[in-house]
Amino acid sequence: MARARRRGRISPGLSDLLVLDAEGVSKAASNDPSAQAWLERARELDADVVVSAVTLAELERGVARDAGCNRVIKAADVWPADESLARRAGRLLERAASDATVDALVAATALAAKQRHGSAHCVILTSDPDDLSGLLADEPAVRVVAV
């Protein structure tokens, strides 16, 4: 659910939507300073934090180390990978001539969340900026940031 925003306070280049891929969640869970700074900024801006359901499949192992990731995920909005999202990911894969399916699903999640929340900008935290940047080459309002 979208929260009330303080859109006037969001500076150019910053985001009112933060999307975490698996490494973004892992880095946040391990208190990585860069990931923590992005999450703190998201809190300051009352930004939405989104995680794709496919990211859970990359992270969840049913072991003790899941606890930190689950803490981060619990504070995020988890988006399901439904038919519409999968089709959008497929179009991104075709356009980019890529086979990075999970990255395409994360990218499609970011685009769908951006659209649904009416966000002007979006930041994706990832360890795989090249693949995601290629998939989102035609989306200048989506910034891919390496963590």
The first five atom37 places (N, CA, C, CB, O) and aatype in JSON, in Angstrom:
{
  "aatype": [12, 0, 1, 0, 1, 1, 1, 7, 1, 9, 15, 14, 7, 10, 15, 3, 10, 10, 19, 10, 3, 0, 6, 7, 19, 15, 11, 0, 0, 15, 2, 3, 14, 15, 0, 5, 0, 17, 10, 6, 1, 0, 1, 6, 10, 3, 0, 3, 19, 19, 19, 15, 0, 19, 16, 10, 0, 6, 10, 6, 1, 7, 19, 0, 1, 3, 0, 7, 4, 2, 1, 19, 9, 11, 0, 0, 3, 19, 17, 14, 0, 3, 6, 15, 10, 0, 1, 1, 0, 7, 1, 10, 10, 6, 1, 0, 0, 15, 3, 0, 16, 19, 3, 0, 10, 19, 0, 0, 16, 0, 10, 0, 0, 11, 5, 1, 8, 7, 15, 0, 8, 4, 19, 9, 10, 16, 15, 3, 14, 3, 3, 10, 15, 7, 10, 10, 0, 3, 6, 14, 0, 19, 1, 19, 19, 0, 19],
  "atom_mask": [
    [1, 1, 1, 1, 1],
    [1, 1, 1, 1, 1],
    [1, 1, 1, 1, 1],
    [1, 1, 1, 1, 1],
    [1, 1, 1, 1, 1],
    [1, 1, 1, 1, 1],
    [1, 1, 1, 1, 1],
    [1, 1, 1, 0, 1],
    [1, 1, 1, 1, 1],
    [1, 1, 1, 1, 1],
    [1, 1, 1, 1, 1],
    [1, 1, 1, 1, 1],
    [1, 1, 1, 0, 1],
    [1, 1, 1, 1, 1],
    [1, 1, 1, 1, 1],
    [1, 1, 1, 1, 1],
    [1, 1, 1, 1, 1],
    [1, 1, 1, 1, 1],
    [1, 1, 1, 1, 1],
    [1, 1, 1, 1, 1],
    [1, 1, 1, 1, 1],
    [1, 1, 1, 1, 1],
    [1, 1, 1, 1, 1],
    [1, 1, 1, 0, 1],
    [1, 1, 1, 1, 1],
    [1, 1, 1, 1, 1],
    [1, 1, 1, 1, 1],
    [1, 1, 1, 1, 1],
    [1, 1, 1, 1, 1],
    [1, 1, 1, 1, 1],
    [1, 1, 1, 1, 1],
    [1, 1, 1, 1, 1],
    [1, 1, 1, 1, 1],
    [1, 1, 1, 1, 1],
    [1, 1, 1, 1, 1],
    [1, 1, 1, 1, 1],
    [1, 1, 1, 1, 1],
    [1, 1, 1, 1, 1],
    [1, 1, 1, 1, 1],
    [1, 1, 1, 1, 1],
    [1, 1, 1, 1, 1],
    [1, 1, 1, 1, 1],
    [1, 1, 1, 1, 1],
    [1, 1, 1, 1, 1],
    [1, 1, 1, 1, 1],
    [1, 1, 1, 1, 1],
    [1, 1, 1, 1, 1],
    [1, 1, 1, 1, 1],
    [1, 1, 1, 1, 1],
    [1, 1, 1, 1, 1],
    [1, 1, 1, 1, 1],
    [1, 1, 1, 1, 1],
    [1, 1, 1, 1, 1],
    [1, 1, 1, 1, 1],
    [1, 1, 1, 1, 1],
    [1, 1, 1, 1, 1],
    [1, 1, 1, 1, 1],
    [1, 1, 1, 1, 1],
    [1, 1, 1, 1, 1],
    [1, 1, 1, 1, 1],
    [1, 1, 1, 1, 1],
    [1, 1, 1, 0, 1],
    [1, 1, 1, 1, 1],
    [1, 1, 1, 1, 1],
    [1, 1, 1, 1, 1],
    [1, 1, 1, 1, 1],
    [1, 1, 1, 1, 1],
    [1, 1, 1, 0, 1],
    [1, 1, 1, 1, 1],
    [1, 1, 1, 1, 1],
    [1, 1, 1, 1, 1],
    [1, 1, 1, 1, 1],
    [1, 1, 1, 1, 1],
    [1, 1, 1, 1, 1],
    [1, 1, 1, 1, 1],
    [1, 1, 1, 1, 1],
    [1, 1, 1, 1, 1],
    [1, 1, 1, 1, 1],
    [1, 1, 1, 1, 1],
    [1, 1, 1, 1, 1],
    [1, 1, 1, 1, 1],
    [1, 1, 1, 1, 1],
    [1, 1, 1, 1, 1],
    [1, 1, 1, 1, 1],
    [1, 1, 1, 1, 1],
    [1, 1, 1, 1, 1],
    [1, 1, 1, 1, 1],
    [1, 1, 1, 1, 1],
    [1, 1, 1, 1, 1],
    [1, 1, 1, 0, 1],
    [1, 1, 1, 1, 1],
    [1, 1, 1, 1, 1],
    [1, 1, 1, 1, 1],
    [1, 1, 1, 1, 1],
    [1, 1, 1, 1, 1],
    [1, 1, 1, 1, 1],
    [1, 1, 1, 1, 1],
    [1, 1, 1, 1, 1],
    [1, 1, 1, 1, 1],
    [1, 1, 1, 1, 1],
    [1, 1, 1, 1, 1],
    [1, 1, 1, 1, 1],
    [1, 1, 1, 1, 1],
    [1, 1, 1, 1, 1],
    [1, 1, 1, 1, 1],
    [1, 1, 1, 1, 1],
    [1, 1, 1, 1, 1],
    [1, 1, 1, 1, 1],
    [1, 1, 1, 1, 1],
    [1, 1, 1, 1, 1],
    [1, 1, 1, 1, 1],
    [1, 1, 1, 1, 1],
    [1, 1, 1, 1, 1],
    [1, 1, 1, 1, 1],
    [1, 1, 1, 1, 1],
    [1, 1, 1, 1, 1],
    [1, 1, 1, 1, 1],
    [1, 1, 1, 0, 1],
    [1, 1, 1, 1, 1],
    [1, 1, 1, 1, 1],
    [1, 1, 1, 1, 1],
    [1, 1, 1, 1, 1],
    [1, 1, 1, 1, 1],
    [1, 1, 1, 1, 1],
    [1, 1, 1, 1, 1],
    [1, 1, 1, 1, 1],
    [1, 1, 1, 1, 1],
    [1, 1, 1, 1, 1],
    [1, 1, 1, 1, 1],
    [1, 1, 1, 1, 1],
    [1, 1, 1, 1, 1],
    [1, 1, 1, 1, 1],
    [1, 1, 1, 1, 1],
    [1, 1, 1, 0, 1],
    [1, 1, 1, 1, 1],
    [1, 1, 1, 1, 1],
    [1, 1, 1, 1, 1],
    [1, 1, 1, 1, 1],
    [1, 1, 1, 1, 1],
    [1, 1, 1, 1, 1],
    [1, 1, 1, 1, 1],
    [1, 1, 1, 1, 1],
    [1, 1, 1, 1, 1],
    [1, 1, 1, 1, 1],
    [1, 1, 1, 1, 1],
    [1, 1, 1, 1, 1],
    [1, 1, 1, 1, 1]
  ],
  "atom_positions": [
    [[0.84, -1.17, 0.0], [0.0, 0.0, 0.0], [0.89, 1.24, 0.0], [-0.96, -0.01, 1.21], [1.85, 1.32, 0.77]],
    [[0.58, 2.19, -0.84], [1.36, 3.42, -0.92], [1.12, 4.27, 0.32], [1.01, 4.21, -2.2], [0.0, 4.38, 0.82]],
    [[2.19, 4.85, 0.8], [2.07, 5.75, 1.94], [2.0, 7.18, 1.44], [3.26, 5.57, 2.92], [2.37, 7.47, 0.31]],
    [[1.51, 8.07, 2.3], [1.51, 9.49, 1.95], [2.96, 9.92, 1.77], [0.79, 10.36, 3.06], [3.83, 9.52, 2.54]],
    [[3.22, 10.71, 0.78], [4.58, 11.11, 0.46], [4.8, 12.59, 0.72], [4.89, 10.79, -0.99], [3.88, 13.4, 0.74]],
    [[6.06, 12.88, 0.93], [6.49, 14.26, 1.01], [7.26, 14.55, -0.26], [7.36, 14.53, 2.3], [8.45, 14.85, -0.22]],
    [[6.57, 14.44, -1.4], [7.22, 14.55, -2.71], [8.02, 15.83, -2.87], [6.19, 14.46, -3.79], [9.08, 15.82, -3.5]],
    [[7.54, 16.93, -2.32], [8.26, 18.18, -2.47], [9.63, 18.17, -1.84], [0.0, 0.0, 0.0], [10.47, 19.01, -2.17]],
    [[9.87, 17.24, -0.94], [11.15, 17.18, -0.23], [12.14, 16.23, -0.89], [10.93, 16.76, 1.2], [13.28, 16.14, -0.44]],
    [[11.74, 15.53, -1.94], [12.63, 14.59, -2.58], [13.49, 15.34, -3.59], [11.84, 13.45, -3.28], [12.99, 15.92, -4.55]],
    [[14.79, 15.33, -3.36], [15.72, 16.05, -4.22], [15.92, 15.3, -5.53], [17.07, 16.24, -3.52], [15.74, 14.09, -5.59]],
    [[16.29, 16.04, -6.59], [16.55, 15.37, -7.87], [17.6, 14.27, -7.69], [17.02, 16.39, -8.93], [18.59, 14.45, -6.98]],
    [[17.37, 13.15, -8.34], [18.31, 12.04, -8.27], [18.05, 11.1, -7.1], [0.0, 0.0, 0.0], [18.57, 9.98, -7.08]],
    [[17.26, 11.53, -6.14], [16.91, 10.65, -5.04], [15.59, 9.99, -5.38], [16.82, 11.42, -3.69], [14.93, 10.35, -6.36]],
    [[15.23, 9.02, -4.58], [14.11, 8.18, -4.96], [13.02, 8.16, -3.9], [14.58, 6.79, -5.22], [13.29, 8.28, -2.71]],
    [[11.8, 8.0, -4.37], [10.71, 7.73, -3.44], [10.31, 6.26, -3.54], [9.5, 8.65, -3.72], [9.28, 5.85, -3.0]],
    [[11.14, 5.48, -4.24], [10.94, 4.04, -4.35], [12.31, 3.37, -4.38], [10.11, 3.68, -5.63], [13.14, 3.67, -5.23]],
    [[12.53, 2.46, -3.46], [13.77, 1.71, -3.36], [13.47, 0.24, -3.54], [14.49, 1.98, -2.01], [12.66, -0.33, -2.8]],
    [[14.12, -0.39, -4.52], [13.93, -1.82, -4.79], [15.23, -2.53, -4.44], [13.53, -2.07, -6.29], [16.31, -2.1, -4.84]],
    [[15.11, -3.63, -3.71], [16.28, -4.41, -3.31], [16.26, -5.75, -4.03], [16.32, -4.63, -1.78], [15.26, -6.46, -4.01]],
    [[17.38, -6.09, -4.68], [17.49, -7.44, -5.2], [18.1, -8.3, -4.1], [18.35, -7.49, -6.52], [18.24, -7.83, -2.97]],
    [[18.46, -9.54, -4.39], [18.94, -10.45, -3.35], [20.18, -9.9, -2.64], [19.27, -11.82, -3.96], [20.27, -9.97, -1.41]],
    [[21.11, -9.37, -3.39], [22.31, -8.84, -2.76], [22.0, -7.55, -1.99], [23.4, -8.58, -3.81], [22.62, -7.28, -0.96]],
    [[21.06, -6.77, -2.47], [20.63, -5.59, -1.73], [20.07, -5.98, -0.37], [0.0, 0.0, 0.0], [20.39, -5.34, 0.64]],
    [[19.24, -7.01, -0.34], [18.7, -7.5, 0.93], [19.82, -8.06, 1.8], [17.62, -8.58, 0.68], [19.88, -7.76, 2.99]],
    [[20.71, -8.87, 1.22], [21.81, -9.47, 1.98], [22.71, -8.42, 2.59], [22.63, -10.39, 1.08], [23.1, -8.52, 3.75]],
    [[23.05, -7.4, 1.8], [23.92, -6.32, 2.31], [23.21, -5.56, 3.43], [24.32, -5.35, 1.16], [23.83, -5.23, 4.44]],
    [[21.94, -5.28, 3.25], [21.19, -4.59, 4.3], [21.14, -5.45, 5.57], [19.76, -4.26, 3.82], [21.27, -4.93, 6.68]],
    [[20.94, -6.74, 5.39], [20.87, -7.66, 6.54], [22.19, -7.75, 7.28], [20.46, -9.06, 6.07], [22.21, -7.96, 8.49]],
    [[23.29, -7.57, 6.56], [24.61, -7.65, 7.2], [25.12, -6.27, 7.62], [25.61, -8.3, 6.24], [26.29, -6.11, 7.96]],
    [[24.23, -5.29, 7.61], [24.54, -3.93, 8.04], [25.64, -3.26, 7.22], [24.95, -3.95, 9.48], [26.43, -2.47, 7.74]],
    [[25.68, -3.58, 5.94], [26.6, -2.91, 5.03], [26.32, -1.4, 5.08], [26.46, -3.47, 3.57], [25.17, -0.99, 4.95]],
    [[27.36, -0.58, 5.25], [27.13, 0.86, 5.4], [26.41, 1.51, 4.21], [28.45, 1.55, 5.61], [25.56, 2.38, 4.4]],
    [[26.73, 1.09, 3.0], [26.1, 1.67, 1.83], [24.61, 1.31, 1.79], [26.8, 1.19, 0.55], [23.77, 2.18, 1.59]],
    [[24.3, 0.04, 1.97], [22.9, -0.39, 1.97], [22.13, 0.27, 3.11], [22.8, -1.92, 2.08], [20.99, 0.7, 2.93]],
    [[22.75, 0.35, 4.27], [22.08, 0.98, 5.41], [21.82, 2.46, 5.15], [22.94, 0.83, 6.68], [20.78, 2.99, 5.55]],
    [[22.75, 3.14, 4.47], [22.54, 4.55, 4.15], [21.34, 4.73, 3.21], [23.81, 5.14, 3.5], [20.55, 5.65, 3.38]],
    [[21.21, 3.84, 2.23], [20.06, 3.91, 1.32], [18.76, 3.66, 2.07], [20.21, 2.89, 0.18], [17.77, 4.35, 1.83]],
    [[18.75, 2.68, 2.97], [17.54, 2.4, 3.73], [17.19, 3.55, 4.67], [17.71, 1.1, 4.54], [16.02, 3.89, 4.84]],
    [[18.19, 4.15, 5.27], [17.94, 5.29, 6.15], [17.37, 6.45, 5.35], [19.24, 5.72, 6.87], [16.44, 7.12, 5.8]],
    [[17.91, 6.69, 4.18], [17.39, 7.77, 3.32], [15.94, 7.45, 2.91], [18.3, 7.95, 2.06], [15.1, 8.35, 2.86]],
    [[15.67, 6.2, 2.61], [14.3, 5.81, 2.26], [13.35, 6.1, 3.43], [14.24, 4.32, 1.89], [12.24, 6.59, 3.22]],
    [[13.8, 5.81, 4.65], [12.97, 6.1, 5.83], [12.74, 7.61, 5.96], [13.62, 5.54, 7.11], [11.62, 8.05, 6.22]],
    [[13.81, 8.4, 5.79], [13.7, 9.85, 5.89], [12.69, 10.41, 4.89], [15.06, 10.5, 5.66], [11.94, 11.33, 5.2]],
    [[12.68, 9.84, 3.69], [11.8, 10.32, 2.62], [10.43, 9.65, 2.63], [12.45, 10.09, 1.28], [9.57, 9.96, 1.81]],
    [[10.23, 8.74, 3.58], [9.0, 7.94, 3.62], [8.8, 7.22, 2.28], [7.77, 8.84, 3.94], [7.69, 7.12, 1.77]],
    [[9.9, 6.73, 1.74], [9.87, 6.03, 0.45], [9.41, 4.6, 0.64], [11.26, 6.06, -0.21], [9.57, 4.01, 1.71]],
    [[8.83, 4.06, -0.42], [8.46, 2.65, -0.42], [9.69, 1.8, -0.67], [7.37, 2.37, -1.47], [10.53, 2.15, -1.5]],
    [[9.81, 0.7, 0.04], [10.88, -0.27, -0.16], [10.22, -1.54, -0.66], [11.72, -0.52, 1.16], [9.31, -2.07, -0.03]],
    [[10.69, -2.03, -1.81], [10.05, -3.15, -2.48], [11.07, -4.27, -2.71], [9.42, -2.71, -3.82], [12.23, -4.01, -3.02]],
    [[10.61, -5.5, -2.56], [11.39, -6.7, -2.85], [10.51, -7.59, -3.71], [11.87, -7.44, -1.53], [9.34, -7.8, -3.4]],
    [[11.07, -8.12, -4.78], [10.34, -9.07, -5.62], [10.27, -10.42, -4.92], [11.0, -9.2, -7.02], [11.21, -10.83, -4.24]],
    [[9.16, -11.11, -5.1], [9.02, -12.46, -4.53], [10.1, -13.39, -5.05], [7.63, -13.03, -4.85], [10.52, -14.3, -4.33]],
    [[10.57, -13.19, -6.28], [11.63, -14.07, -6.8], [12.93, -13.89, -6.02], [11.87, -13.79, -8.29], [13.76, -14.8, -5.96]],
    [[13.1, -12.73, -5.43], [14.27, -12.48, -4.59], [14.25, -13.4, -3.38], [14.32, -11.01, -4.15], [15.3, -13.85, -2.91]],
    [[13.06, -13.68, -2.87], [12.96, -14.58, -1.72], [13.5, -15.97, -2.07], [11.51, -14.68, -1.24], [14.14, -16.62, -1.25]],
    [[13.23, -16.41, -3.29], [13.72, -17.73, -3.72], [15.25, -17.75, -3.76], [13.15, -18.09, -5.1], [15.86, -18.8, -3.52]],
    [[15.86, -16.62, -4.06], [17.32, -16.56, -4.07], [17.9, -16.54, -2.66], [17.78, -15.33, -4.83], [19.04, -16.96, -2.45]],
    [[17.13, -16.06, -1.69], [17.63, -15.86, -0.34], [17.26, -16.96, 0.65], [17.14, -14.57, 0.17], [18.1, -17.37, 1.46]],
    [[16.04, -17.42, 0.61], [15.5, -18.32, 1.63], [16.13, -19.71, 1.55], [13.98, -18.43, 1.5], [16.07, -20.36, 0.51]],
    [[16.71, -20.14, 2.65], [17.31, -21.47, 2.71], [16.85, -22.28, 3.93], [18.82, -21.36, 2.73], [17.21, -23.44, 4.07]],
    [[16.06, -21.66, 4.8], [15.59, -22.36, 5.99], [16.67, -22.58, 7.01], [0.0, 0.0, 0.0], [16.64, -23.55, 7.77]],
    [[17.64, -21.67, 7.04], [18.74, -21.78, 8.0], [18.81, -20.51, 8.84], [20.1, -22.03, 7.26], [18.12, -19.53, 8.55]],
    [[19.64, -20.52, 9.87], [19.71, -19.41, 10.82], [20.06, -18.08, 10.14], [20.74, -19.72, 11.89], [19.58, -17.03, 10.57]],
    [[20.87, -18.1, 9.1], [21.27, -16.84, 8.46], [20.1, -16.14, 7.77], [22.38, -17.11, 7.45], [20.21, -14.97, 7.41]],
    [[19.01, -16.85, 7.58], [17.82, -16.23, 6.98], [17.25, -15.12, 7.86], [16.75, -17.29, 6.74], [16.55, -14.23, 7.36]],
    [[17.53, -15.16, 9.17], [16.91, -14.22, 10.11], [17.17, -12.77, 9.73], [17.41, -14.48, 11.52], [16.24, -11.96, 9.74]],
    [[18.39, -12.43, 9.4], [18.71, -11.05, 9.03], [17.99, -10.62, 7.77], [0.0, 0.0, 0.0], [17.46, -9.52, 7.69]],
    [[17.97, -11.5, 6.78], [17.26, -11.19, 5.53], [15.77, -11.05, 5.79], [17.52, -12.29, 4.48], [15.12, -10.17, 5.23]],
    [[15.23, -11.91, 6.64], [13.8, -11.83, 6.95], [13.44, -10.52, 7.65], [13.39, -13.01, 7.82], [12.35, -9.99, 7.45]],
    [[14.36, -10.01, 8.46], [14.15, -8.71, 9.12], [14.01, -7.61, 8.06], [15.32, -8.38, 10.09], [13.12, -6.76, 8.16]],
    [[14.88, -7.63, 7.06], [14.83, -6.62, 6.0], [13.55, -6.79, 5.17], [16.08, -6.72, 5.09], [12.86, -5.81, 4.86]],
    [[13.25, -8.03, 4.81], [12.08, -8.31, 3.98], [10.79, -7.92, 4.69], [12.04, -9.79, 3.59], [9.86, -7.42, 4.06]],
    [[10.74, -8.14, 5.99], [9.54, -7.81, 6.76], [9.23, -6.32, 6.71], [9.71, -8.26, 8.21], [8.07, -5.92, 6.8]],
    [[10.26, -5.5, 6.55], [10.08, -4.05, 6.49], [9.79, -3.56, 5.06], [11.31, -3.34, 7.03], [9.61, -2.37, 4.84]],
    [[9.75, -4.48, 4.11], [9.54, -4.13, 2.7], [8.17, -4.61, 2.23], [10.66, -4.74, 1.82], [7.49, -5.38, 2.92]],
    [[7.8, -4.15, 1.07], [6.59, -4.6, 0.39], [7.02, -5.67, -0.61], [5.83, -3.4, -0.32], [7.72, -5.36, -1.57]],
    [[6.62, -6.92, -0.39], [7.01, -8.02, -1.28], [5.99, -8.11, -2.42], [7.1, -9.37, -0.51], [4.8, -8.27, -2.19]],
    [[6.5, -8.01, -3.65], [5.65, -8.05, -4.84], [5.66, -9.43, -5.46], [6.11, -7.0, -5.88], [6.73, -10.0, -5.7]],
    [[4.48, -9.98, -5.72], [4.41, -11.3, -6.36], [4.83, -11.23, -7.83], [3.0, -11.88, -6.24], [4.7, -10.19, -8.48]],
    [[5.32, -12.33, -8.32], [5.67, -12.45, -9.74], [4.48, -13.09, -10.45], [6.99, -13.29, -9.96], [4.43, -14.31, -10.61]],
    [[3.53, -12.27, -10.87], [2.34, -12.79, -11.53], [2.54, -12.81, -13.05], [1.11, -11.95, -11.16], [3.62, -12.49, -13.55]],
    [[1.5, -13.18, -13.75], [1.6, -13.3, -15.21], [1.98, -11.98, -15.88], [0.28, -13.79, -15.79], [2.83, -11.96, -16.76]],
    [[1.36, -10.91, -15.47], [1.65, -9.6, -16.06], [3.12, -9.22, -15.87], [0.74, -8.53, -15.45], [3.77, -8.73, -16.79]],
    [[3.61, -9.44, -14.67], [5.01, -9.12, -14.37], [5.95, -10.0, -15.19], [5.29, -9.28, -12.87], [6.96, -9.53, -15.71]],
    [[5.62, -11.28, -15.29], [6.46, -12.2, -16.06], [6.5, -11.8, -17.54], [5.94, -13.64, -15.92], [7.55, -11.88, -18.17]],
    [[5.38, -11.39, -18.07], [5.36, -10.95, -19.48], [6.19, -9.69, -19.67], [3.9, -10.69, -19.94], [6.91, -9.55, -20.66]],
    [[6.1, -8.78, -18.72], [6.91, -7.56, -18.8], [8.4, -7.91, -18.72], [6.53, -6.57, -17.67], [9.2, -7.33, -19.45]],
    [[8.76, -8.83, -17.86], [10.15, -9.28, -17.75], [10.61, -9.9, -19.07], [10.32, -10.29, -16.6], [11.74, -9.65, -19.5]],
    [[9.76, -10.68, -19.69], [10.1, -11.28, -20.98], [10.38, -10.23, -22.03], [0.0, 0.0, 0.0], [11.31, -10.38, -22.83]],
    [[9.58, -9.17, -22.05], [9.82, -8.09, -23.02], [11.14, -7.38, -22.73], [8.66, -7.07, -22.99], [11.85, -6.99, -23.66]],
    [[11.47, -7.21, -21.46], [12.76, -6.61, -21.11], [13.92, -7.49, -21.58], [12.85, -6.38, -19.59], [14.92, -7.0, -22.09]],
    [[13.77, -8.8, -21.39], [14.81, -9.74, -21.84], [15.01, -9.66, -23.35], [14.44, -11.18, -21.45], [16.14, -9.64, -23.83]],
    [[13.91, -9.6, -24.09], [14.0, -9.52, -25.55], [14.67, -8.23, -25.99], [12.6, -9.61, -26.18], [15.58, -8.23, -26.82]],
    [[14.23, -7.13, -25.41], [14.77, -5.82, -25.78], [16.27, -5.73, -25.5], [14.03, -4.71, -25.04], [17.01, -5.12, -26.27]],
    [[16.71, -6.33, -24.4], [18.11, -6.26, -24.0], [18.94, -7.42, -24.56], [18.22, -6.23, -22.5], [20.15, -7.48, -24.34]],
    [[18.29, -8.35, -25.27], [18.96, -9.56, -25.76], [19.71, -10.23, -24.61], [19.93, -9.21, -26.93], [20.9, -10.53, -24.71]],
    [[19.0, -10.45, -23.53], [19.58, -10.98, -22.3], [18.9, -12.29, -21.92], [19.45, -9.97, -21.16], [17.8, -12.6, -22.39]],
    [[19.57, -13.06, -21.07], [18.96, -14.27, -20.52], [18.95, -14.22, -18.98], [19.71, -15.52, -21.01], [18.82, -15.25, -18.32]],
    [[19.08, -13.03, -18.43], [19.12, -12.83, -16.98], [17.69, -12.74, -16.43], [19.93, -11.54, -16.62], [17.2, -11.66, -16.1]],
    [[17.04, -13.88, -16.36], [15.61, -13.93, -16.04], [15.28, -13.35, -14.66], [15.12, -15.34, -16.11], [14.35, -12.56, -14.54]],
    [[16.02, -13.72, -13.64], [15.73, -13.21, -12.3], [15.92, -11.69, -12.27], [16.63, -13.89, -11.23], [15.11, -10.97, -11.69]],
    [[16.99, -11.21, -12.89], [17.2, -9.77, -12.95], [16.06, -9.08, -13.7], [18.54, -9.45, -13.62], [15.63, -7.99, -13.32]],
    [[15.57, -9.7, -14.75], [14.46, -9.13, -15.51], [13.2, -9.07, -14.65], [14.19, -9.94, -16.78], [12.44, -8.1, -14.74]],
    [[12.97, -10.06, -13.83], [11.81, -10.03, -12.93], [11.96, -8.94, -11.88], [11.63, -11.39, -12.25], [10.97, -8.29, -11.52]],
    [[13.17, -8.73, -11.38], [13.41, -7.63, -10.44], [13.19, -6.29, -11.15], [14.86, -7.7, -9.85], [12.55, -5.4, -10.59]],
    [[13.7, -6.15, -12.37], [13.52, -4.92, -13.14], [12.04, -4.67, -13.41], [14.3, -5.0, -14.46], [11.56, -3.54, -13.27]],
    [[11.32, -5.7, -13.8], [9.88, -5.56, -14.07], [9.14, -5.19, -12.79], [9.31, -6.87, -14.66], [8.19, -4.41, -12.83]],
    [[9.55, -5.73, -11.67], [8.96, -5.36, -10.39], [9.17, -3.88, -10.11], [9.55, -6.22, -9.24], [8.25, -3.19, -9.68]],
    [[10.37, -3.4, -10.35], [10.67, -1.98, -10.12], [9.78, -1.1, -11.0], [12.15, -1.69, -10.41], [9.24, -0.1, -10.53]],
    [[9.64, -1.47, -12.27], [8.82, -0.68, -13.19], [7.35, -0.7, -12.78], [8.97, -1.2, -14.61], [6.67, 0.33, -12.82]],
    [[6.86, -1.87, -12.39], [5.47, -1.99, -11.98], [5.2, -1.2, -10.69], [5.09, -3.46, -11.79], [4.18, -0.52, -10.57]],
    [[6.12, -1.3, -9.74], [5.96, -0.57, -8.48], [6.04, 0.94, -8.72], [7.04, -1.0, -7.45], [5.28, 1.71, -8.14]],
    [[6.95, 1.34, -9.58], [7.09, 2.76, -9.93], [5.78, 3.27, -10.53], [8.26, 2.97, -10.92], [5.31, 4.35, -10.18]],
    [[5.2, 2.5, -11.42], [3.96, 2.89, -12.07], [2.8, 2.92, -11.07], [3.64, 1.92, -13.22], [2.04, 3.88, -11.02]],
    [[2.67, 1.87, -10.28], [1.55, 1.78, -9.35], [1.59, 2.85, -8.26], [1.53, 0.41, -8.7], [0.55, 3.39, -7.86]],
    [[2.8, 3.17, -7.8], [2.94, 4.16, -6.74], [3.07, 5.58, -7.28], [4.14, 3.83, -5.88], [3.12, 6.53, -6.5]],
    [[3.11, 5.72, -8.59], [3.24, 7.04, -9.17], [4.57, 7.69, -8.85], [0.0, 0.0, 0.0], [4.66, 8.92, -8.74]],
    [[5.6, 6.89, -8.69], [6.91, 7.39, -8.33], [7.61, 8.01, -9.53], [7.76, 6.27, -7.75], [7.56, 7.48, -10.64]],
    [[8.25, 9.14, -9.3], [8.99, 9.8, -10.36], [10.33, 9.11, -10.6], [9.21, 11.28, -10.03], [10.8, 9.03, -11.74]],
    [[10.93, 8.61, -9.54], [12.25, 7.99, -9.62], [12.24, 6.68, -8.86], [13.34, 8.93, -9.06], [11.4, 6.44, -7.99]],
    [[13.19, 5.84, -9.21], [13.33, 4.54, -8.55], [14.81, 4.21, -8.48], [12.53, 3.43, -9.3], [15.55, 4.46, -9.42]],
    [[15.23, 3.65, -7.38], [16.59, 3.16, -7.22], [16.52, 1.67, -6.95], [17.34, 3.91, -6.06], [15.73, 1.21, -6.13]],
    [[17.37, 0.9, -7.65], [17.5, -0.53, -7.39], [18.89, -0.77, -6.81], [17.28, -1.38, -8.7], [19.89, -0.39, -7.43]],
    [[18.96, -1.39, -5.64], [20.23, -1.78, -5.04], [20.54, -3.2, -5.45], [20.2, -1.64, -3.48], [19.73, -4.1, -5.24]],
    [[21.72, -3.41, -6.03], [22.07, -4.71, -6.59], [23.58, -4.93, -6.56], [21.56, -4.83, -8.02], [24.35, -3.98, -6.42]],
    [[23.98, -6.17, -6.68], [25.39, -6.49, -6.88], [25.65, -6.74, -8.37], [25.81, -7.73, -6.05], [26.78, -7.02, -8.77]],
    [[24.61, -6.63, -9.17], [24.68, -6.95, -10.59], [24.23, -5.76, -11.44], [23.81, -8.19, -10.9], [23.25, -5.85, -12.17]],
    [[24.95, -4.63, -11.33], [24.47, -3.43, -12.03], [24.51, -3.54, -13.55], [25.29, -2.26, -11.6], [23.7, -2.91, -14.22]],
    [[25.41, -4.31, -14.1], [25.5, -4.4, -15.56], [24.26, -5.02, -16.17], [26.73, -5.2, -15.95], [23.68, -4.46, -17.11]],
    [[23.84, -6.17, -15.66], [22.64, -6.83, -16.21], [21.4, -5.97, -16.03], [22.44, -8.2, -15.55], [20.62, -5.8, -16.96]],
    [[21.21, -5.44, -14.84], [20.02, -4.63, -14.59], [20.05, -3.33, -15.41], [19.9, -4.3, -13.1], [19.02, -2.91, -15.93]],
    [[21.2, -2.71, -15.52], [21.3, -1.49, -16.34], [20.98, -1.78, -17.79], [22.7, -0.88, -16.23], [20.33, -0.98, -18.45]],
    [[21.43, -2.93, -18.3], [21.11, -3.31, -19.67], [19.62, -3.54, -19.86], [0.0, 0.0, 0.0], [19.06, -3.13, -20.88]],
    [[19.0, -4.17, -18.9], [17.56, -4.42, -18.99], [16.75, -3.14, -18.9], [17.13, -5.37, -17.88], [15.65, -3.05, -19.45]],
    [[17.29, -2.14, -18.21], [16.56, -0.89, -17.97], [17.16, 0.28, -18.74], [16.56, -0.58, -16.49], [16.98, 1.44, -18.36]],
    [[17.86, -0.01, -19.82], [18.54, 1.04, -20.58], [17.59, 2.12, -21.08], [19.27, 0.43, -21.76], [17.99, 3.28, -21.2]],
    [[16.35, 1.77, -21.36], [15.37, 2.73, -21.86], [14.53, 3.36, -20.75], [14.45, 2.05, -22.85], [13.5, 3.97, -21.02]],
    [[14.97, 3.21, -19.52], [14.21, 3.72, -18.37], [15.09, 4.68, -17.55], [13.72, 2.53, -17.46], [15.63, 4.29, -16.52]],
    [[15.24, 5.92, -18.0], [16.15, 6.85, -17.33], [15.75, 7.21, -15.89], [16.25, 8.11, -18.13], [16.6, 7.67, -15.12]],
    [[14.51, 7.02, -15.52], [14.07, 7.35, -14.16], [14.36, 6.22, -13.18], [12.59, 7.67, -14.15], [14.03, 6.34, -12.0]],
    [[14.97, 5.13, -13.65], [15.36, 4.03, -12.77], [16.88, 4.03, -12.68], [14.82, 2.65, -13.29], [17.57, 3.85, -13.68]],
    [[17.36, 4.22, -11.48], [18.8, 4.27, -11.23], [19.24, 2.94, -10.6], [19.16, 5.46, -10.31], [18.69, 2.51, -9.59]],
    [[20.23, 2.32, -11.21], [20.76, 1.06, -10.7], [22.04, 1.37, -9.93], [21.03, 0.04, -11.85], [22.97, 1.96, -10.48]],
    [[22.08, 0.96, -8.66], [23.2, 1.29, -7.78], [23.84, 0.0, -7.28], [22.73, 2.17, -6.59], [23.15, -0.89, -6.77]],
    [[25.14, -0.1, -7.42], [25.89, -1.26, -6.94], [26.14, -1.16, -5.44], [27.22, -1.4, -7.7], [26.55, -0.11, -4.93]],
    [[25.88, -2.27, -4.75], [26.21, -2.36, -3.32], [27.12, -3.55, -3.11], [24.92, -2.49, -2.43], [27.53, -3.82, -1.98]]
  ]
}
